[in-house]
């Protein structure tokens, strides 16, 4: 795994923002995607050498003032600012906020009641290992044809990387794989012995498709977005997803999928045996 998550995050965000977004002239013959280090240094009021040290991992404890200046210069969203702060705190290799706690597998009755209210929408509860703990019937209809539930312990990361059917299910498989790795890395990752065990397993069974992403994908998964799914019965689907954190004691996430267009809404209604209109596009 990359042991320089702070540097990786800063570099990828620098490369993702254009000069025009920060009021700089683009100019000719740019070979660097996004901002140059010198441009970021000027915007943040620090030296180019310091930006280089941060990105290369030779300095991992920038001051709060420098973090704030970098966040402003990179136009970071609130969630990205929180993540940047957490990355500086994780530089202490001796601390793991999860301790040795087992990833919770019990889903509280109140959460199961919420799942019941979400029917017929596809929704699923997972823990930090991406183990599937509970789900709606709508999620079962969506994913069962791809073999996700062929085992008694369904796991989204294993499915994405080790089941060939996942590449058929997701037309944008590379994006889904990136998101899955970002999800596993979001937190202590290898400092957590349970996630480390899963990462070791995928390193052996999958190889570069997994390990290259561990080195290059930042540890901040998108909490919202669109997933495309090629369903054998419902056809091509576009699903808007929302990832909702449950309480810290639960250490679980609720992932809700809603149709992103009317075609998908109609297809999901038909898959559930319902009259059109049960689900509405968002």
C-alpha positions in Angstrom: 0.0 0.0 0.0 1.0 3.6 -0.4 2.4 4.8 2.9 2.0 8.4 1.8 -1.8 9.0 1.6 -1.4 12.7 2.4 0.9 13.2 -0.6 -1.2 11.1 -2.9 -4.3 13.1 -1.9 -2.7 16.4 -2.5 -1.2 15.4 -5.8 -4.4 14.0 -7.2 -6.4 17.0 -6.2 -3.7 19.4 -7.6 -3.9 17.5 -10.9 -7.7 17.5 -10.9 -8.1 21.3 -10.7 -7.6 23.5 -13.8 -5.8 26.9 -13.8 -9.1 28.5 -15.0 -10.9 27.3 -11.8 -8.4 29.3 -9.6 -8.2 32.4 -11.9 -4.9 31.6 -13.6 -4.2 31.8 -17.3 -3.9 28.4 -18.9 -1.0 29.3 -21.2 0.4 27.2 -24.0 2.3 23.9 -23.9 1.1 22.7 -20.5 2.4 19.1 -20.0 1.1 18.8 -16.4 -2.6 18.0 -15.8 -4.2 20.5 -13.5 -2.0 22.9 -11.6 1.7 22.9 -11.5 3.4 22.7 -8.1 4.7 26.2 -8.5 1.1 27.5 -9.1 -0.2 25.7 -6.1 2.7 27.0 -4.0 1.9 30.6 -5.1 -1.8 30.2 -4.3 -1.1 28.7 -0.9 1.7 31.1 0.0 4.4 28.4 0.5 7.5 27.3 -1.3 7.6 24.9 -4.3 10.1 22.9 -2.3 7.6 22.5 0.5 4.8 21.3 -1.8 7.3 18.8 -3.2 8.2 17.5 0.3 4.5 17.1 1.1 3.7 15.2 -2.1 6.8 13.0 -1.7 6.0 12.2 1.9 9.2 13.9 3.3 7.0 16.1 5.4 3.8 14.7 6.8 2.8 17.2 9.5 1.9 20.5 8.0 0.6 23.2 10.3 -3.1 23.9 10.5 -2.4 27.2 8.8 -0.7 25.5 5.8 -3.5 22.9 5.6 -6.1 25.7 5.5 -4.2 27.5 2.8 -3.8 24.3 0.7 -7.5 23.5 1.1 -8.4 27.0 -0.1 -6.0 26.9 -3.0 -7.3 23.5 -4.1 -11.0 24.5 -3.7 -11.6 21.5 -1.5 -15.2 20.6 -0.6 -16.0 20.3 3.2 -15.7 16.5 3.1 -12.3 16.8 1.4 -11.1 19.3 4.1 -12.1 16.9 6.8 -10.3 14.1 5.0 -7.2 16.2 4.6 -7.2 16.9 8.4 -7.6 13.2 9.1 -4.7 12.3 6.9 -2.3 14.5 8.9 -3.6 12.8 12.1 -3.0 9.3 10.7 0.7 10.1 10.3 1.0 8.6 13.8 1.5 4.9 12.9 1.0 3.8 16.4 -2.7 4.8 16.7 -5.7 3.0 15.3 -9.1 4.4 16.3 -10.8 1.1 15.6 -8.4 -0.8 17.9 -8.8 -4.6 17.5 -12.6 -4.4 17.3 -14.3 -6.9 15.1 -16.3 -5.3 12.2 -19.9 -5.3 13.5 -22.2 -7.8 11.8 -25.4 -7.2 13.8 -27.8 -4.7 12.3 -30.0 -2.9 14.8 -33.8 -3.4 14.6 -34.3 0.3 13.9 -32.0 0.1 10.8 -33.8 -3.0 9.6 -37.1 -1.1 10.0 -35.7 1.7 7.8 -34.8 -0.9 5.1 -38.4 -2.1 5.2 -39.6 1.5 4.6 -37.2 1.8 1.7 -38.8 -1.0 -0.3 -39.0 -1.4 -3.3 -35.8 0.6 -3.7 -32.5 -1.3 -3.7 -30.7 -0.6 -0.4 -28.0 -2.4 1.5 -26.2 -2.2 4.8 -22.5 -3.0 4.8 -19.6 -2.8 7.4 -16.1 -1.5 6.8 -15.1 -4.7 5.1 -18.0 -4.3 2.7 -19.7 -7.4 4.1 -23.4 -7.4 3.1 -25.3 -7.4 6.4 -28.9 -6.6 5.4 -30.7 -5.5 2.3 -34.0 -4.8 0.8 -35.8 -7.2 -1.5 -35.2 -4.6 -4.2 -31.4 -5.0 -3.7 -31.8 -8.8 -3.9 -33.6 -8.5 -7.2 -30.9 -6.2 -8.5 -27.8 -8.2 -7.5 -28.8 -11.9 -7.2 -28.6 -12.5 -11.0 -24.9 -11.6 -10.9 -24.2 -14.1 -8.2 -23.5 -11.7 -5.3 -25.6 -14.0 -3.0 -24.2 -17.3 -4.2 -22.1 -17.5 -0.9 -23.4 -17.2 2.6 -21.1 -14.3 3.3 -21.6 -11.8 0.5 -18.8 -9.1 0.3 -18.9 -6.3 -2.2 -15.1 -6.0 -2.6 -14.6 -9.7 -3.2 -17.5 -9.6 -5.7 -16.1 -6.6 -7.6 -12.5 -8.0 -7.9 -12.9 -11.8 -8.0 -16.2 -12.6 -9.7 -16.0 -12.3 -13.5 -19.7 -11.5 -13.6 -19.0 -8.1 -11.9 -17.3 -6.9 -15.1 -20.5 -7.8 -17.0 -22.7 -6.2 -14.3 -20.8 -2.9 -14.3 -20.1 -1.2 -17.7 -17.9 1.2 -15.8 -16.1 -1.5 -13.9 -12.8 0.5 -13.6 -14.7 3.3 -11.8 -16.4 0.8 -9.5 -13.0 -0.9 -8.7 -11.5 2.5 -7.9 -14.4 3.4 -5.6 -14.2 0.0 -3.9 -10.5 0.5 -3.1 -11.1 4.0 -1.9 -13.8 2.6 0.4 -11.4 0.1 1.9 -8.7 2.7 2.3 -11.0 5.2 3.9 -9.9 4.9 7.5 -7.0 2.9 9.1 -6.8 0.4 6.2 -3.8 -1.8 6.9 -3.6 -0.6 10.5 -6.9 -2.4 10.9 -6.0 -6.1 11.1 -9.4 -7.2 9.6 -9.1 -4.9 6.6 -5.4 -5.8 6.2 -6.4 -9.5 6.0 -8.9 -8.7 3.2 -6.3 -6.6 1.4 -3.8 -9.4 1.7 -6.3 -11.8 0.3 -7.1 -9.6 -2.7 -3.4 -8.9 -3.3 -2.8 -12.6 -3.8 -6.0 -13.5 -5.6 -6.4 -10.4 -7.8 -2.9 -9.0 -8.3 -2.2 -5.7 -10.1 -5.9 -4.8 -10.7 -6.1 -4.4 -6.9 -2.5 -3.5 -5.8 -2.1 -0.8 -8.5 -5.2 0.9 -7.2 -4.1 0.7 -3.6 -1.0 2.7 -4.7 -2.8 5.3 -6.8 -6.4 5.8 -5.7 -6.9 8.3 -2.9 -8.7 7.1 0.2 -11.9 9.3 -0.2 -14.8 7.5 -1.8 -17.6 9.5 -3.3 -20.7 9.5 -1.1 -23.0 10.2 -4.0 -23.0 9.4 -7.7 -24.4 7.4 -10.6 -23.8 3.7 -11.0 -24.6 2.0 -14.4 -25.7 -1.6 -14.2 -26.4 -4.0 -17.1 -29.1 -6.2 -15.6 -30.0 -9.4 -17.5 -33.8 -8.9 -16.9 -34.2 -5.1 -16.5 -31.7 -4.0 -19.1 -29.4 -1.0 -18.8 -30.0 0.9 -15.5 -28.7 4.2 -14.2 -28.9 4.3 -10.4 -28.3 7.3 -8.2 -26.6 6.2 -5.0 -26.3 7.8 -1.6 -24.0 6.3 1.1 -25.2 7.2 4.6 -23.1 6.7 7.7 -24.8 5.1 10.6 -23.7 5.8 14.1 -20.1 5.4 15.0 -20.9 2.5 17.3 -22.6 0.7 14.4 -19.5 1.3 12.1 -21.9 0.5 9.2 -23.1 2.3 6.1 -26.5 2.3 4.4 -26.3 2.5 0.6 -29.5 3.5 -1.1 -30.0 3.3 -4.9 -32.7 5.3 -6.7 -33.5 5.4 -10.4 -31.6 8.2 -12.1 -34.0 8.4 -15.1 -37.6 7.4 -15.9 -36.4 4.4 -18.0 -34.7 3.0 -15.0 -37.7 3.7 -12.7 -40.0 1.8 -15.1 -37.5 -1.1 -15.4 -37.2 -1.4 -11.6 -41.0 -1.3 -11.2 -41.4 -4.1 -13.7 -38.6 -6.1 -12.1 -40.5 -5.8 -8.8 -43.8 -6.7 -10.4 -45.3 -3.3 -9.6 -47.3 -0.9 -11.6 -45.3 2.0 -13.1 -44.9 4.9 -10.7 -43.8 3.0 -7.5 -40.3 4.5 -7.9 -39.6 7.9 -9.2 -36.5 9.2 -11.0 -34.3 11.6 -9.0 
